[in-house]
Amino acid sequence: MSAKRAMDVLGASLGLLVFSPLLVACAIAVRLDSPGPLLFRQERVGRHGVPFRIRKFRTMRVTDGSGPQVTAAGDARITAVGRLLRRSKLDELPQLIDVLVGNMSLVGPRPEVPRYMAQYPQAAREKILSVRPGITDNAAIAFRDEERMLAASSDVERTYVEEILPIKQRFYLEYVTHQSVTGDLAILARTVWAIVGPQRRQS
């Protein structure tokens, strides 16, 4: 087992244990807020292009599946509890299970849906998919307010594909090139600060 995988297993196990009361509270809130499944499961592209179904707390009303696969702030599909979960990133907590089973890492390029991953050039796509996707990375930190950015767009998907994806690609390629356990620890620390730091409490 590599050092990175060992850190993933230990971190995910501890995270599920420490956050278990919060996971239960979030689950109850989702159940009481709107009808539908507890978890949102969606196909994402994993390591070496192998698809998997990511886990998140459901933050939207159940629909027929139409509409964009990226979400802007103010999207009418988002539930009241869902807005809180998305703002605090608590909807991502179930991905600790994805880390534990080996589909994801704590740190790595965020997993994309197939239609957006297909937008990357083949060489970039192969390099990005050479590692497990992660719960967080530098792109996730830089675009932590992505939904607010997209809210100003008249064409959410076009803005995401043409303006945001190319920047994420550069972040992802840089991560794969320079990844290390110490680098992962630094990204985890920056992620926590981005979520709970003074600038977030004031927003």
C-alpha positions as a Markdown table, in Angstrom:
| # | Residue | x | y | z |
|---|---|---|---|---|
| 1 | Met | 0.0 | 0.0 | 0.0 |
| 2 | Ser | 1.4 | 3.4 | -1.0 |
| 3 | Ala | 1.8 | 6.2 | 1.5 |
| 4 | Lys | -0.9 | 8.2 | -0.3 |
| 5 | Arg | -3.3 | 5.3 | -0.1 |
| 6 | Ala | -2.5 | 4.6 | 3.5 |
| 7 | Met | -3.3 | 8.3 | 4.3 |
| 8 | Asp | -6.5 | 8.0 | 2.4 |
| 9 | Val | -7.7 | 4.9 | 4.3 |
| 10 | Leu | -6.7 | 6.4 | 7.6 |
| 11 | Gly | -8.1 | 9.8 | 6.9 |
| 12 | Ala | -11.4 | 8.5 | 5.5 |
| 13 | Ser | -11.8 | 6.1 | 8.5 |
| 14 | Leu | -11.1 | 8.8 | 11.0 |
| 15 | Gly | -13.3 | 11.2 | 9.2 |
| 16 | Leu | -16.3 | 8.9 | 9.1 |
| 17 | Leu | -15.8 | 8.2 | 12.8 |
| 18 | Val | -15.4 | 11.9 | 13.9 |
| 19 | Phe | -18.1 | 13.2 | 11.6 |
| 20 | Ser | -20.6 | 10.4 | 12.2 |
| 21 | Pro | -22.9 | 12.6 | 14.4 |
| 22 | Leu | -22.8 | 15.3 | 11.7 |
| 23 | Leu | -23.5 | 12.7 | 9.0 |
| 24 | Val | -26.6 | 11.5 | 10.9 |
| 25 | Ala | -27.8 | 15.1 | 11.4 |
| 26 | Cys | -27.4 | 15.9 | 7.7 |
| 27 | Ala | -29.2 | 12.6 | 6.7 |
| 28 | Ile | -32.2 | 13.5 | 9.0 |
| 29 | Ala | -32.3 | 17.0 | 7.6 |
| 30 | Val | -32.3 | 15.8 | 4.0 |
| 31 | Arg | -35.1 | 13.2 | 4.7 |
| 32 | Leu | -37.3 | 15.8 | 6.4 |
| 33 | Asp | -36.7 | 18.5 | 3.9 |
| 34 | Ser | -38.0 | 16.9 | 0.7 |
| 35 | Pro | -39.1 | 13.5 | -0.7 |
| 36 | Gly | -36.5 | 11.4 | -2.5 |
| 37 | Pro | -33.4 | 9.4 | -1.8 |
| 38 | Leu | -30.9 | 10.3 | 0.9 |
| 39 | Leu | -27.9 | 10.3 | -1.4 |
| 40 | Phe | -27.3 | 11.7 | -4.8 |
| 41 | Arg | -25.5 | 9.2 | -7.0 |
| 42 | Gln | -24.1 | 10.3 | -10.3 |
| 43 | Glu | -21.7 | 8.6 | -12.7 |
| 44 | Arg | -18.2 | 10.2 | -12.7 |
| 45 | Val | -15.0 | 9.2 | -14.5 |
| 46 | Gly | -12.5 | 7.6 | -12.2 |
| 47 | Arg | -8.9 | 6.5 | -12.3 |
| 48 | His | -7.9 | 5.1 | -15.7 |
| 49 | Gly | -11.3 | 6.1 | -17.1 |
| 50 | Val | -13.2 | 3.6 | -15.0 |
| 51 | Pro | -16.7 | 5.0 | -14.2 |
| 52 | Phe | -18.0 | 5.0 | -10.6 |
| 53 | Arg | -21.1 | 6.5 | -8.9 |
| 54 | Ile | -20.1 | 9.3 | -6.6 |
| 55 | Arg | -21.9 | 9.8 | -3.3 |
| 56 | Lys | -23.2 | 13.1 | -2.0 |
| 57 | Phe | -26.1 | 14.1 | 0.2 |
| 58 | Arg | -29.0 | 15.0 | -2.1 |
| 59 | Thr | -29.4 | 18.8 | -2.3 |
| 60 | Met | -31.9 | 19.0 | -5.1 |
| 61 | Arg | -35.5 | 18.0 | -5.6 |
| 62 | Val | -36.0 | 14.9 | -7.6 |
| 63 | Thr | -36.5 | 15.7 | -11.3 |
| 64 | Asp | -36.6 | 13.8 | -14.6 |
| 65 | Gly | -32.8 | 14.3 | -15.0 |
| 66 | Ser | -33.0 | 17.0 | -17.6 |
| 67 | Gly | -31.2 | 20.3 | -17.2 |
| 68 | Pro | -27.5 | 21.2 | -16.9 |
| 69 | Gln | -25.1 | 19.0 | -15.0 |
| 70 | Val | -23.5 | 21.9 | -13.4 |
| 71 | Thr | -25.3 | 24.1 | -10.9 |
| 72 | Ala | -25.5 | 27.8 | -10.4 |
| 73 | Ala | -26.4 | 29.6 | -7.2 |
| 74 | Gly | -30.1 | 30.2 | -7.1 |
| 75 | Asp | -31.0 | 27.1 | -9.1 |
| 76 | Ala | -34.7 | 26.4 | -8.4 |
| 77 | Arg | -34.0 | 22.7 | -8.0 |
| 78 | Ile | -31.9 | 23.2 | -4.8 |
| 79 | Thr | -33.8 | 22.6 | -1.6 |
| 80 | Ala | -33.7 | 24.7 | 1.5 |
| 81 | Val | -31.5 | 22.2 | 3.4 |
| 82 | Gly | -29.6 | 21.7 | 0.1 |
| 83 | Arg | -28.5 | 25.3 | 0.0 |
| 84 | Leu | -27.0 | 25.1 | 3.5 |
| 85 | Leu | -25.3 | 21.8 | 2.7 |
| 86 | Arg | -23.8 | 23.1 | -0.5 |
| 87 | Arg | -22.6 | 26.4 | 1.1 |
| 88 | Ser | -20.9 | 24.5 | 3.9 |
| 89 | Lys | -19.7 | 21.7 | 1.6 |
| 90 | Leu | -21.3 | 19.2 | 4.0 |
| 91 | Asp | -23.0 | 17.5 | 1.0 |
| 92 | Glu | -19.5 | 16.2 | 0.1 |
| 93 | Leu | -19.0 | 14.2 | 3.4 |
| 94 | Pro | -20.4 | 10.9 | 2.0 |
| 95 | Gln | -17.4 | 10.9 | -0.4 |
| 96 | Leu | -15.3 | 9.6 | 2.5 |
| 97 | Ile | -17.0 | 6.3 | 1.7 |
| 98 | Asp | -15.8 | 6.6 | -1.9 |
| 99 | Val | -12.3 | 7.2 | -0.6 |
| 100 | Leu | -12.5 | 4.2 | 1.7 |
| 101 | Val | -13.6 | 1.8 | -1.0 |
| 102 | Gly | -10.9 | 3.1 | -3.4 |
| 103 | Asn | -12.8 | 5.1 | -6.0 |
| 104 | Met | -11.4 | 8.4 | -4.7 |
| 105 | Ser | -8.6 | 10.0 | -2.7 |
| 106 | Leu | -8.8 | 12.7 | -0.1 |
| 107 | Val | -6.8 | 14.9 | -2.5 |
| 108 | Gly | -6.8 | 14.8 | -6.3 |
| 109 | Pro | -8.5 | 16.2 | -9.4 |
| 110 | Arg | -12.2 | 16.5 | -8.9 |
| 111 | Pro | -14.1 | 13.7 | -10.7 |
| 112 | Glu | -16.1 | 15.0 | -13.7 |
| 113 | Val | -19.1 | 13.6 | -15.4 |
| 114 | Pro | -18.3 | 11.8 | -18.7 |
| 115 | Arg | -19.6 | 14.6 | -21.0 |
| 116 | Tyr | -17.3 | 17.2 | -19.4 |
| 117 | Met | -14.3 | 14.9 | -19.1 |
| 118 | Ala | -14.6 | 14.3 | -22.8 |
| 119 | Gln | -13.9 | 18.0 | -23.4 |
| 120 | Tyr | -10.3 | 17.6 | -22.3 |
| 121 | Pro | -7.6 | 16.9 | -25.0 |
| 122 | Gln | -6.7 | 13.2 | -25.0 |
| 123 | Ala | -3.2 | 13.7 | -23.6 |
| 124 | Ala | -4.5 | 15.9 | -20.7 |
| 125 | Arg | -7.3 | 13.5 | -20.0 |
| 126 | Glu | -5.0 | 10.5 | -19.8 |
| 127 | Lys | -2.7 | 12.3 | -17.4 |
| 128 | Ile | -5.5 | 13.5 | -15.2 |
| 129 | Leu | -7.0 | 10.1 | -15.1 |
| 130 | Ser | -3.7 | 8.4 | -14.1 |
| 131 | Val | -4.5 | 9.2 | -10.5 |
| 132 | Arg | -7.6 | 8.7 | -8.3 |
| 133 | Pro | -10.0 | 11.7 | -8.3 |
| 134 | Gly | -10.2 | 13.5 | -5.0 |
| 135 | Ile | -12.6 | 15.2 | -2.6 |
| 136 | Thr | -10.5 | 18.4 | -2.8 |
| 137 | Asp | -7.6 | 20.0 | -4.7 |
| 138 | Asn | -6.3 | 23.4 | -5.5 |
| 139 | Ala | -9.0 | 23.8 | -8.2 |
| 140 | Ala | -11.7 | 23.1 | -5.7 |
| 141 | Ile | -10.3 | 25.7 | -3.4 |
| 142 | Ala | -10.0 | 28.3 | -6.2 |
| 143 | Phe | -13.5 | 27.6 | -7.4 |
| 144 | Arg | -15.2 | 27.2 | -4.0 |
| 145 | Asp | -17.7 | 29.9 | -5.1 |
| 146 | Glu | -18.2 | 28.4 | -8.5 |
| 147 | Glu | -22.0 | 28.3 | -8.2 |
| 148 | Arg | -22.0 | 32.1 | -7.5 |
| 149 | Met | -19.8 | 32.7 | -10.5 |
| 150 | Leu | -22.1 | 30.6 | -12.8 |
| 151 | Ala | -25.2 | 32.5 | -11.5 |
| 152 | Ala | -24.1 | 35.5 | -13.5 |
| 153 | Ser | -24.0 | 33.5 | -16.8 |
| 154 | Ser | -26.8 | 33.3 | -19.3 |
| 155 | Asp | -25.5 | 29.9 | -20.4 |
| 156 | Val | -24.3 | 28.0 | -17.4 |
| 157 | Glu | -22.9 | 25.0 | -19.3 |
| 158 | Arg | -21.1 | 27.1 | -21.9 |
| 159 | Thr | -19.5 | 29.2 | -19.3 |
| 160 | Tyr | -18.4 | 26.1 | -17.4 |
| 161 | Val | -16.9 | 24.3 | -20.5 |
| 162 | Glu | -15.3 | 27.4 | -22.1 |
| 163 | Glu | -14.1 | 29.4 | -19.1 |
| 164 | Ile | -13.8 | 27.2 | -16.1 |
| 165 | Leu | -12.8 | 23.8 | -17.4 |
| 166 | Pro | -9.6 | 25.0 | -19.0 |
| 167 | Ile | -8.4 | 26.6 | -15.7 |
| 168 | Lys | -9.3 | 23.4 | -13.8 |
| 169 | Gln | -7.3 | 21.4 | -16.4 |
| 170 | Arg | -4.2 | 23.4 | -15.6 |
| 171 | Phe | -4.7 | 22.9 | -11.9 |
| 172 | Tyr | -5.2 | 19.2 | -12.4 |
| 173 | Leu | -2.2 | 18.7 | -14.6 |
| 174 | Glu | 0.0 | 20.6 | -12.2 |
| 175 | Tyr | -1.2 | 18.4 | -9.3 |
| 176 | Val | -0.5 | 15.2 | -11.1 |
| 177 | Thr | 3.0 | 16.4 | -12.0 |
| 178 | His | 4.0 | 17.6 | -8.5 |
| 179 | Gln | 1.8 | 15.4 | -6.2 |
| 180 | Ser | 3.2 | 14.4 | -2.9 |
| 181 | Val | 2.0 | 13.4 | 0.6 |
| 182 | Thr | 3.2 | 16.7 | 2.1 |
| 183 | Gly | 1.5 | 18.6 | -0.8 |
| 184 | Asp | -1.7 | 16.7 | -0.1 |
| 185 | Leu | -1.6 | 17.7 | 3.6 |
| 186 | Ala | -1.1 | 21.3 | 2.6 |
| 187 | Ile | -4.1 | 21.2 | 0.3 |
| 188 | Leu | -6.2 | 19.6 | 3.0 |
| 189 | Ala | -5.2 | 22.4 | 5.4 |
| 190 | Arg | -6.1 | 25.1 | 2.8 |
| 191 | Thr | -9.4 | 23.4 | 2.2 |
| 192 | Val | -10.4 | 23.5 | 5.9 |
| 193 | Trp | -9.3 | 27.2 | 6.1 |
| 194 | Ala | -11.3 | 28.0 | 2.9 |
| 195 | Ile | -14.4 | 26.5 | 4.5 |
| 196 | Val | -14.2 | 27.8 | 8.1 |
| 197 | Gly | -11.8 | 30.7 | 7.8 |
| 198 | Pro | -12.9 | 34.3 | 8.7 |
| 199 | Gln | -13.7 | 35.2 | 5.1 |
| 200 | Arg | -16.2 | 32.4 | 5.0 |
| 201 | Arg | -17.9 | 33.3 | 8.3 |
| 202 | Gln | -18.3 | 36.8 | 7.1 |
| 203 | Ser | -19.9 | 35.9 | 3.7 |
